């Protein structure tokens, strides 16, 4: 869980979507101003740029013309393999270690093929995205974004994010409640902005927990959901989006709809 401290930085409360980024005070301070790029993880962004440059170079013919068919074909093949591996792995909460590592290797391969230079400012970001996989320790502990998925006998169903071109953002978490698996929907509404060409900052100001949890909102919800998350987009296409936290944790999303 995160909130803004008096200096305007992100500070941890209890459990959070982005708490690995902020486990040390110096990390919290480094989020002021330039955000993600001020951490030691600029190496990640530099690597992404180098990969982009290598891809551009590989698509140039001897006469300087562009021949993108081979890299695009390779990219589509890797995307297909990623989707198949994500089905085997699941969202990551109870993944088989071998299946999870197979998916992580494919995600790193796909990151190397990123062809959008400024993904945080790309129109391709707008739309609805479903979380397919994460290895973020807080997300795994919470079994979702609100932390309610970690309650006894509650099961995670899905998590989607919707980003609109006007900068509005909505995250929806659906859990299955005992004893009959009744769906319980919680919604976080706010905004998304480009903190840099590759980094997005999500801020949520309106949190509506599923009705079944409303009686616990004061004791559970306010200490579990996050108010701000900062992630680098390391791969973006019409179908998939890969993000990383400053600690390097992976988030894989699949597009399920276009921006309205």
N, C-alpha and C positions, 0 to 999 in steps of 0.2 A: 504494500500500500504506500502511496506517496502523497505528499502535499507540498505546497510552496511554503518555504520558511520566510523569515522577515526580509531576507536579502533578495528574494525572488527566485532562489534556486529550488530545485526539487530535493525534498528530504524524505527519508523513509519513515513510515509509521509502524506497520507490522509486516503483513505479507503483501507483495506487490508484483505487478506485471514487470516492472523495471527495477526491482530492488537490487539485483546483482550489479547494476551499473552504479549504485549509490551506496554500497556497503561501507564506504570510507568517506570521511568528511571532505577530503580533498577532491573526491569525485563529485560531490555535491557542489563544491565551489566551482569546479571546472565547467559546470553546465551553464553558468552565467554568461551572457553575451553570445559567444560563438557556438555554444551547445556541443554536440557530439564531436565536432572536428577539433575541439580544444583538448580532448582526452588523448591518451597515448594511442588510441585506436585509429588515428589518422592513417596508420599503416594499412588498415583495411580499405580505406577510401583510395589511398594511393595505389594499392594492388588492383582495385577495381578499375581505376583509370588506365593502368598499364595493360590490363586484360582487354579493355575496350580498344586501346591503341593497337594491340596485337591483332585483334579481330579485324580492325579497319585495314591494317597492312595486309592481312591474309586475303582480303577480298579484292585487292588491287591487282589488275593484270599488268603485264610487262609494258603495255602502252599507257598505263595510268587509268584505264577504265575500271569500273567496278563490276565484279562478278560475284554477287552475293548468293548464288544458288546453292553452292556446296556448304558454306557455313549455316545457311538457313535450314538446309536439309538435316545437317548434323544437329542443329538446335532443336528441331522438331522431334528428332529421334530421342534426344536426351529428355525432353519434356515428357514424351510418352513413357520412357523408362521411369521417370520420377513419379508419375501418376500411378503406375503399377506398383512401385515400391512403397508409395504412401498408403495404398490399400492394404499392403501386408503389414506395415508398421502401425497404422492407426495414428491418432493425434499425438501419441508419445507418452501418454499417462501410464500405460501398462505394456509398452512395446518390448518385443523380444530384442535383446541387445544386438544380435546379428542383423536383424531386419532394420533396426534403427541405424546402424553403422552403414549398411548398404545404401540407405536413403541419404544419409549425410554425405557420403562420397559422391553420389549423383548430384546433390545440390551444389556441392563445390565445383563440380564439372560444369554445371549450368551457369553458375556465377561467372565462370571464365568466358562465357559466351554472351554476356550482357551487351546488348547493342544500343541501349538508350543512355545517352551521356548524362542527361539531367532528369533522372526518373522522378524526383520529388516535385518537379515542375512540369511533368508531362501530363497531357490530357488522358493518357493511358491509365493513369492512377485512378481516375474517377470511375465509380461503379460499385458493385457489391462483391465482396470477397469472403470466401469461407476458409477458416483455418483448417488445414489438413494435417499439420505436424508442427510441433515445437519441442525443443529440448531445454527450454528456459526453466531453471530450477524453481523459481517461484510459481510459474504456471503449472509445473508438474506437482508441486506441493499442494497448490490450491485446487487442482483439477479444473481449471477455468480461470476466468478473469475476476469473478466476484469473491472467490474463496468458498462459496456455498457448495460447490461440487465436492468439497472434501468432507462434508458432513456425512455421518453414517447412513449407509444405504441409498445415498443420492448418487446418481450416475450422470456423467457428462454426455450430452447429446450432440450439440454443435455450437460453434461460435462464428458469427459473421460480422463483417465490418462494411459499412456503406460510406463512401466518400463522394460528396457532391462538388460540382465545379464552383459553387459559391463558398466553399470552404467548410460546410457543415459536415459533421461526422456522427455516425451512430454505430455502436457496437451492441449486438444482441447475443445473449448467452441463453441457451436452452438446456435445462437439466431434466432428468427423469426422476420423479418422486415415487417413493414406496407407498403402498405395496403393489400398485398396479402399473407403475411406470408412467404416471400422468405427467405430461410436459409442463414445466414451469419456466416462464420467460422473464428475463431481467434485461433492461435496456439502459444503456449509457449514452447520453447525447451531449454533443459539444462541437468542437471545431478541429480541423487539421490544417496546418500551415507548413510551408517549405522553410525549414531552418537553414538549409543550404541546398545546392543542386541535387544532393543525394540523400538528404536527411529530412524526415518528416517529424513534426511535433504534434501529438494528439493531446487535446485538453478536454476533459469532460466535466460539465457543471450540473447536469441534470441526470440523476441516477434513480431509476425506477426498478426496485427489486420485485421479483415475482410475488404475487399476492400472498402466497403461502409463507413467504419469508418476511412480510412486512412487520409482523409483531416482533421480529428479531432485528429490525433495521438498526436500532440504536446500539445494540450490543454486538451485532455481527457485521452488517453491511458497511457501516461507516469505517470499520477497521480493515476491510478486506478489499474493496474495489480500489482501483487506482484513479488518480485525478489527472495525471499527466504521464505520457510515455514518449520517449524519443528513440527512433529507430532509423537505421540506415537501410535504404533500398539497394540491395546488391544485385538484383535481377528483376526485370519487369518486361512482360510481354502481354499480348492480348489474352493469354490463358492463365499465366502464373505470376506470382510476385514472391520474391524471397527477401526477407528483412533480417537484419542482425542488430542485437543490442550492443552497446559499447563493450560488454563483456564477451561478445562473440556468439551469444545464444542465437539459434536459428528459429525463424518463423516462416512457414510455407503456407501461402494462400492460393486458392484457385478462384478465378473469376466466375461468378454465378449470374451476374447481371450487369447491364450498362447503366451509366448515369442518366437520370431522368432529365 
